[in-house]
Amino acid sequence: MAVAEESHFGRAATRLGMAQPPLSQRIQRLERELGVRLFERTSRQVTITEAGTLLLAEARELLARSESFLTTARRIRDGETGLLRAALSPDISGEAVAALLAGFRHRHAGLELELHELSTAQQLAAFAAHELDVGLIHHPCDVAGLELGPVLRRDLGVLLPRGAAQAGLDEVPLASLTGYDLILFPRANAPAVYDDLLTACARGGYTPGAVRHGQGTSFVRGLVLSAGAVALGPRDTRLAAPGDPELVWRPLAGAPLAWRHSVAWPKGRGDAAVGAFADAATHALRTAAGARPEAPARPLHLRPASEFWL
């Protein structure tokens, strides 16, 4: 195109920011590949051939499509277009989901977000099958092959019948729940989280007589109201709204139990869209779900070995 428009190899080379000999060689190579002569050359001028004139329109179209292709690729890379397959765990409240979606759309209005409600185990399986781009998982779990965002902590409280003795307390000691069964999500959803919660309950002096499994709001409410059971959940649990005449949520004394979350994505596949989802999820959990950054572990201070040699 440049040679045809300039009718001069030197001017075309200057316009393209290259030396003249390589440009002449490229034209010759293109002519060999196409099997047609594109230009007639003399010592004074370069004239496009009839074949070159017929191909010039095609060349312009190809270059325009190439630019469009590269522009689309850049938009996908920068998270401005395309499809992002994401997942949240079922315990995330509607308010937090709405805040996440609003924050994400504000950052990437042109990107389609395919959002699923999946347990941690289901998300890990979807990552392994390359069916998920990013998700919000519970810790602990097997994060091999994943990159993680900041860990956020949501302290758990207890859901009680409003008539229970513990409902009158500002904070409920774990040990005071002795005698109640415990309602938990099915262990298969997040086995390590499930086991951690039971271990922490036992450490706090509460070993439930039985563990009942449930997730649906109506089902769990029914168990709490009629089965001598309590449920664990964060303050933003959907099971007991302020002023609920039947159920009440109370924090646990000393905050011994918590859910720990972070955004996760396959290693090496984080891009602008994943980053935007991670930022939106973190902001939504902190503002709409009361989550806070996990405190870093205290460094282990070792005594100098010389102290043990006395």
N, C-alpha and C positions, 0 to 999 in steps of 0.2 A: 504493500500500500504506500509506504513512504517513498519508494523509488518511483512508482507510477505518478504520484502527486508532485514530486520534485523534478522528475525527468532528468535526474542528475545523481550519480552515486555519491559524490562528495557531499552535496547538500543533504541527501537522505541520511548519510552516515552521521553528519553533525546533528541532525534532528533526532536521531536515535541514540546519540551519545556513545558512538562507537567509531572505530577506525574504518576506513574505506575498504581495505583488502578483505577483512572478515565478512563484510556485508556482501561484496562481490562473490565470495566463496559460498555464502549461504544461498544467494539467488541461484547460483549454478547448481548447488545440491538440490534445491527445490525443483528446478527444471528437470533434473535427472529423475527425481522421485515421481514427478507428475507425468513425465514423458512428453512434455510440450515446451516450446520455447516461449518465454514470457516477455522478453525484451530484445529489441534489435539495438546493438551497440555500435557506435562509431567513435572516433577519437573526439568528436565534438558534442555528441548528444546521445541520450538514451531514449528510445521510443518503445512504448508498450505495443505488443503484437495484438492481433485480433483475438488469439487464444487468451492472452493476458487480460484483455478488456472483458472478455466473457467471464473469466474467473474472478475478476476484481470485486464484483458485487458479492459473490460467495465469500470471498476473503473478508470483506467488511462485516458480513453477517456472522461469520465464525468468530471474529475478534469481539464483536458485541456480545455474543453468547458466552464467550470465554470470560469477559469482564463480569457479566451477570452471574456466572457460575462462581467466580472468585468472591464476589460481593456476598452471595448467599452463604458461602463457606465461612466467610468472616463473621457474618451475623450469627450463624450457628455456633461458631467458636466463642463469640462474645455473649452468648445466651440471649440473643435478641429474637430468635425464631427457632422453630423446631418443637420437639416433644420431650418433656422430662417426666420419667416414670418415677413417682415418689410414693412413700408409704409412711403412715403414722400408726402407732400402737393404739388399741381400742380404748385405753384409759384416758386419752387426751380429750378434754372437755370441748364442747361445741364452741365456747367462747374463744378458746385457744386456737381451734381449727379456723374459725372466722378471722382471727387476728393474723394468723399465718398466711391465709389466702390473700387478705388485703395487702399485707406487706410484700408478698411475692409479686402480685400484679402491679404494685406501684413501681417495683424495680424492673420487671420484665413483662410489660403488657402484651408483647407480641409472641410470647412463648406459651405453648399449650402445656398445662400441667395436668397430668393424669394421676390423680391422688387416690390411693387405696388405703383401706383399714386392715392392717396385717399385724399379727403378733410378732414378737421378736424372732421366734423360730421360723415363722413363715417368711419373714424378711430375709433371714440368713439363707434359706433355701432359694428364694428368688434371686438373691445376689449370685449364688453359686450357679444358677441356671441362666445368668445374664438377662434376667427379666426385670431387673430393678436398677435404677440409676442412683437413687439416694433414699435413705430412710431414717427414721428416728427410732433407735433401739433402746432396750433396757440393758443395764449392766448388773451383774456380770454375765458375759456370754462369750462365745468363741469369735474373736474379731480377726482371725487370721485372714489375710488378703484384703483387709479393709483399712481405710483411713478414717480418722475420727475427728469430729469437732470437739469443742469444750464440753466437759462433763457438767451437767446441771443436776442439782439435787432438789427433790420435792419431798419434804417431810410428810410422813404418814400420820393420820389420826385414826380414830375409831368411830364407826357408825353404830349407834345404840338406839334402842327404843326410848322414846322420850320419858317413859316412866321408870327407866332403870335407875338404880341408885347412883351409878357413875355419871349419869347425865347431868347431875347437879354440880359436878366438879368442874373447875376451870381447866385442869389438866388431869388426865387419867393415867395412873400408874399401870404399867403392863400387868403386874402381878395381880391387880384387882380384877382382871378379866377372867381369872380362874373360875371354872364352872360354865363358861360360855363355849360353845363350839365356834370354830372360825370359818368364815367364808372366804375362799381364795379363788383366783382364776385357775383354770385347768393347768396342771403342771406342764403339759406338753407345750404350752404357749411360750414358756420361758423357764426351763427346768432349774437353772442355776439361781435365778431370782427367787423362785418358789422356795428352794431349799434354804437360801440365805435368810428369807423372812422367817421361816419356821425356827431356824437356829437362833436368830436374834430374839424371837419371842421366848424361847426356852431360856436364853441367857438372861432375859429380863424377868423371869419368874412366871411366865405364862406358857403352859403346855395345854393346848386345847384337847378336850376329850375326843373330838372328831373334827376332821376338816371336810367341809362341804364345798362343792365347786359350783360356781355360777359367774356369769358375766352380764346377762341382760338386766337392765334396771329394774323392771317389775319383778323378776325372779328373785334377785338379791334382796329387794325391799321385803318381799313376802317371807323370805327365810329369816331376816332380822326381826320382823314383827311377830312371827309365830313359831319359830323353831329354836328359840333359846340360843341364838347365834349372833355374833358380831362380825362386821366387815371392816377391813382396813382400806384406807384411801386417803388421798391428799385433800387439802381444804377445798379445792374446786371440784370435788366429786359431784357427779350429777345425781347422786342418790338422795341427798338431803339439802334442799335449798333453805336459806334463812327463813324462819317462820314456819317450817314444816311442822304440822300438828302431830305427826307420828314418830318421826325420826330426828335425831340430833347428832351432829358431828362434834367431836371433842379432840383437841390435840393430845398426844401422849406425853407424859412427863419426861423431860430430858431428851425428847426427840430421838428415841433409840432406833426408829425404823424410817427408812426413806426409799424412794425410787430414784434411781440414778439413770439419766438419759444422756445420749449424745447423738448427733447426726453422724451417719456413716455412709461411706460410698466406696466402690472398688478402688484399690490402689492404682494410681496413675490415671484415673479417669475423672478427676475433679476438674471442672471447668467453671466458667462464669455463672452458668445456670445452677450448678450444684452449690456454688458459693452463695448465690442469692437465696436458694432454699435454706441453706444452713443458717444464714443471717436472719431470715424471716422466722424460722422455727425457734431459734434461740431467743429472739426478741419476743415472740408470742408466748413462749413458756415463762419468760421472766415477768412479762406484764400482765398476762391473762391467767397464768396458772401458778403464780407465786414461786416459781423455781428460782434458785440461786446457784452461783458457781460452787462447785465442790471445793471445799477447802483442801489445799495441797497437803500431802502427808508430811508429818514432821520429820525433818532429817534426823538420821540416827547418828548420835554423837558417841564415838568410840573412845575409850580411855587409851592413852598411849601404852604400847606394849611394855615399856620400861617399868610401869607401875606394878606389873604383875611379876616382875623379875626380882622383887625385893625379898 
